[in-house]
Amino acid sequence: MAWMPNERIGPLTDEELTRFLQEPWNARLATVGPDSVPYVTPVWYEFDPEARAVLVVGRQRAEWVAHIAANPAVALHMADDEHAEHTRVLVQGRAAIIEGPVAPDSSPRIGELTRRLSLRYLGPDGPAYAERTFDRPRVLVRITGDRWRTWSGREWHPRYR
């Protein structure tokens, strides 16, 4: 892992945000179910700094995918639980299914992202793991934030003191 927090306390700069989100944190995606109850699930992600968007590949029948199809309101949380500074990013916004359902072996875009994510999260053997299921439908989801909150440091934000 390349991310090392510094001694600064406060929100992340754009450059720090991009460096932080390049790490393979397990993100927690919160969706809203049909009963209006929040649903949280871990997901792998890729951050697109130019679009300031997060991409996620989901299984066609995943519960959270159905939630997004019915209600695009989401929250996405990434956190460094390894260091005492506990750097974190919270994105509140909208999710959109931008492709699929389609099997990765029939979609160059979903196939390539699935390979990149499996390599990033599982290491050199990751793509072999992912490709065993390339005939199973997935969706490509883009998450855009209406609100981004970031923090790093060993001190509370002033509003909590």
C-alpha positions as CSV (number, residue, x, y, z in Angstrom):
1,M,0.0,0.0,0.0
2,A,1.4,3.3,-1.1
3,W,-0.9,5.7,0.9
4,M,0.8,7.2,4.0
5,P,-1.1,10.0,5.8
6,N,0.9,13.1,6.7
7,E,0.8,15.1,9.9
8,R,-1.7,17.6,8.4
9,I,-5.2,17.6,10.0
10,G,-8.2,18.4,7.9
11,P,-9.9,17.8,4.5
12,L,-7.9,16.3,1.7
13,T,-6.6,18.4,-1.2
14,D,-7.6,17.3,-4.7
15,E,-4.2,15.7,-5.2
16,E,-4.4,13.9,-1.8
17,L,-8.0,12.7,-2.7
18,T,-6.8,11.3,-6.0
19,R,-3.8,9.5,-4.4
20,F,-5.9,8.2,-1.6
21,L,-8.6,6.8,-3.9
22,Q,-6.0,5.1,-6.0
23,E,-5.6,2.6,-3.2
24,P,-7.7,-0.6,-3.1
25,W,-9.9,0.3,-0.1
26,N,-13.0,-1.8,0.3
27,A,-15.6,0.9,-0.3
28,R,-19.0,0.7,1.5
29,L,-21.9,1.5,-0.8
30,A,-25.2,2.5,0.9
31,T,-28.4,2.3,-1.1
32,V,-32.0,2.7,-0.2
33,G,-34.2,-0.4,-0.4
34,P,-37.9,-0.5,-1.5
35,D,-38.9,-0.4,2.2
36,S,-36.9,2.9,2.7
37,V,-34.3,1.1,4.8
38,P,-30.6,1.7,4.1
39,Y,-28.6,-1.2,2.7
40,V,-24.8,-1.2,3.0
41,T,-22.5,-3.5,1.0
42,P,-18.8,-3.6,0.3
43,V,-17.7,-2.9,-3.3
44,W,-14.5,-2.6,-5.3
45,Y,-14.2,0.8,-7.1
46,E,-12.2,2.8,-9.6
47,F,-12.0,6.6,-9.2
48,D,-12.0,8.8,-12.3
49,P,-10.5,12.1,-11.1
50,E,-11.2,13.9,-14.4
51,A,-14.9,13.2,-14.1
52,R,-14.8,13.2,-10.3
53,A,-16.8,10.0,-10.5
54,V,-16.5,6.5,-9.1
55,L,-17.0,3.4,-11.2
56,V,-18.3,0.1,-9.7
57,V,-19.1,-3.2,-11.4
58,G,-22.0,-5.1,-9.9
59,R,-23.6,-8.5,-10.5
60,Q,-26.8,-8.3,-12.4
61,R,-28.8,-9.8,-9.5
62,A,-27.1,-7.9,-6.6
63,E,-29.7,-6.4,-4.3
64,W,-28.0,-3.0,-4.4
65,V,-28.2,-2.9,-8.2
66,A,-32.0,-3.3,-8.0
67,H,-32.0,-0.5,-5.3
68,I,-30.1,1.9,-7.7
69,A,-32.4,1.0,-10.6
70,A,-35.4,2.1,-8.4
71,N,-33.7,5.0,-6.4
72,P,-30.4,6.5,-7.5
73,A,-29.6,8.1,-4.1
74,V,-26.4,6.6,-2.7
75,A,-23.6,7.2,-0.3
76,L,-20.1,5.7,-0.8
77,H,-17.5,5.5,2.0
78,M,-13.8,4.7,1.7
79,A,-11.6,4.7,4.8
80,D,-8.0,3.9,5.8
81,D,-8.5,1.7,8.9
82,E,-4.7,0.9,9.1
83,H,-3.4,4.2,10.3
84,A,-4.3,6.2,13.4
85,E,-5.1,9.3,11.1
86,H,-8.1,7.2,9.8
87,T,-8.3,9.1,6.5
88,R,-11.7,8.8,4.9
89,V,-13.9,10.0,2.0
90,L,-17.7,10.1,2.0
91,V,-19.5,10.7,-1.2
92,Q,-23.2,11.4,-1.2
93,G,-24.9,11.6,-4.5
94,R,-26.4,9.6,-7.4
95,A,-25.7,6.3,-9.0
96,A,-26.5,5.5,-12.6
97,I,-26.4,2.1,-14.4
98,I,-24.5,3.2,-17.5
99,E,-24.1,-0.2,-19.1
100,G,-25.6,-3.7,-18.8
101,P,-26.6,-6.1,-17.7
102,V,-24.1,-7.7,-20.0
103,A,-21.4,-10.4,-19.6
104,P,-17.9,-9.0,-19.4
105,D,-16.8,-11.2,-22.3
106,S,-19.4,-9.3,-24.5
107,S,-18.5,-5.8,-23.2
108,P,-15.0,-4.5,-23.7
109,R,-15.6,-1.7,-21.2
110,I,-17.0,-3.9,-18.4
111,G,-14.5,-6.6,-19.2
112,E,-11.5,-4.3,-18.9
113,L,-12.7,-2.6,-15.8
114,T,-13.4,-6.0,-14.2
115,R,-9.8,-7.1,-15.0
116,R,-8.3,-3.9,-13.6
117,L,-10.3,-4.2,-10.4
118,S,-9.5,-7.9,-9.9
119,L,-5.8,-7.1,-10.4
120,R,-5.9,-4.1,-8.1
121,Y,-7.7,-5.9,-5.3
122,L,-6.5,-9.5,-5.6
123,G,-3.0,-9.1,-7.2
124,P,-1.5,-10.9,-10.1
125,D,-3.9,-13.9,-9.9
126,G,-6.9,-11.6,-9.8
127,P,-7.7,-11.5,-13.5
128,A,-7.7,-15.3,-13.7
129,Y,-10.3,-15.4,-10.9
130,A,-12.5,-12.7,-12.6
131,E,-12.3,-14.4,-16.0
132,R,-13.8,-17.6,-14.7
133,T,-17.1,-15.7,-14.4
134,F,-16.9,-13.5,-17.6
135,D,-20.0,-15.2,-19.0
136,R,-22.1,-13.9,-16.1
137,P,-24.0,-10.6,-16.6
138,R,-22.9,-7.5,-14.7
139,V,-23.7,-3.8,-14.7
140,L,-21.4,-0.8,-14.8
141,V,-22.4,1.9,-12.3
142,R,-21.2,5.5,-12.2
143,I,-21.5,7.3,-8.9
144,T,-21.3,11.1,-8.9
145,G,-21.2,13.1,-5.8
146,D,-23.4,16.0,-4.9
147,R,-21.4,16.3,-1.7
148,W,-17.8,15.1,-1.0
149,R,-16.5,15.0,2.6
150,T,-12.9,14.1,3.3
151,W,-10.8,14.1,6.5
152,S,-7.4,13.0,7.7
153,G,-5.7,13.5,11.0
154,R,-5.6,12.6,14.6
155,E,-7.8,15.5,15.7
156,W,-11.5,16.2,15.6
157,H,-12.9,18.7,13.2
158,P,-13.5,22.0,15.0
159,R,-17.3,21.6,14.8
160,Y,-17.1,18.7,17.2
161,R,-14.8,20.3,19.8
